[in-house]
Amino acid sequence: MVPFLRGSLLLAPMVGITNRAFRTFVHELGDADWYMTEMASAEAFLSGGRNEAVYLDPAPCPSRTSVQFAARSPDSLAAACRALSRAPDERRPAGIDINMGCAAPRIKSSGRGAALLDNAPLAKEMVAAARENWAGILSAKIRLSAAQGEEGTILLAKTLAEAGLDFLVVHARLDTQKFRRRADHGFALALAKELPIPVMANGDISTAEECRSLLASGNIHSLMIGRAAVREPWLFRDLHAGLSGRSEISPETQDLMTIGLRYIDLAEAMLPPEWQKETCRRIFSYYSDNVSFAHYLKFSLINSPSLEGMRGIVKKYFDEVPQDRYR
Ligand SMILES: Cc1cc2nc3c(=O)[nH]c(=O)nc-3n(C[C@H](O)[C@H](O)[C@H](O)COP(=O)(O)O)c2cc1C
């Protein structure tokens, strides 16, 4: 059983982005139906790393948030699940997601992330270990394995479902592919037809039309959105309105300056000082695409030495290009 309705919209996990500050930002501007934290290391969590509590903080919506773990072994994933089960209510997320899609060499070479797509016995053990030690919602996020092909990846997904997943997210790209080619949702549809558990499709989704067409077959349960929601953090509100067919809720006018400044405030209030500038840079590298001189704004912000400097750059940009401020 998944705790959200068919046709729900989930925020994708993104390292350096979907921390508590960004999830609060999205919650304020429109609200996703379900949230994922950025990937956290099960081992670092267990060893009590300095910022682990921040990685795993499920606020502002713990009852609609999954913490995503990458783990080196079923034992450490099991221990992390047990530890999270004992967390006080406000720090305990509703779900745990297992990362089986990250293809970064540092992750794959340690047997984590997308390496699990090509190691079905270990992937199955991971799910079984988590299931035994976590009574909440359990999911995994996969890609399409270049080595196993569609058939092999579907077989793997069936094994994972049997081992106890509540749902599966598929980022419909090969594990060897970067973002240049479009996601292949034909694979997500094929997978959804074969699996006994709900499948969520992810990759390049940004419009209500795309959502409608993916949900039309009735096989895909819900949709997960990543980069488009960083570019337009109010996107979930627009998509919900578009999907419900309530055309009278026309997209609201967005004040890009106020929204940009709000994210800087949230990062400053909620994140450790050493994360603040980096997360703002990452968010603004997408958010800046909303303005005419995106490159200029992006590079000015990336080179700013402080949050105060970033605030000044955002204000100056909209003073100089006032026609860009309201969208
Ligand atoms: C900056 C960045 C960081 C990401 N970090 C993670 C992560 O921590 N865990 C994960 O499963 N996927 C991660 N992804 C992949 C996204 O969750 C998502 O699958 C991918 O961006 C495709 O969805 P989109 O087209 O809606 O962005 C990341 C993607 C980006 C762009």
The ligand as an ORCA input file, in Angstrom:
! r2SCAN-3c Opt
* xyz 0 1
  C      21.920     17.595     -9.068
  C      21.270     16.236     -9.058
  C      21.428     15.421     -7.947
  C      20.833     14.144     -7.912
  N      20.941     13.384     -6.788
  C      20.250     12.205     -6.700
  C      20.205     11.469     -5.475
  O      20.729     11.888     -4.443
  N      19.532     10.281     -5.483
  C      18.881      9.813     -6.601
  O      18.286      8.735     -6.558
  N      18.891     10.510     -7.747
  C      19.530     11.697     -7.820
  N      19.463     12.440     -8.963
  C      18.584     11.990    -10.065
  C      17.181     12.607     -9.896
  O      16.540     12.140     -8.728
  C      16.292     12.265    -11.110
  O      16.213     10.868    -11.215
  C      16.833     12.835    -12.416
  O      17.223     14.189    -12.258
  C      15.800     12.746    -13.539
  O      14.627     13.432    -13.186
  P      14.303     14.911    -13.758
  O      14.425     14.843    -15.246
  O      12.900     15.189    -13.310
  O      15.326     15.833    -13.164
  C      20.077     13.690     -9.029
  C      19.933     14.521    -10.150
  C      20.502     15.792    -10.164
  C      20.306     16.672    -11.373
*
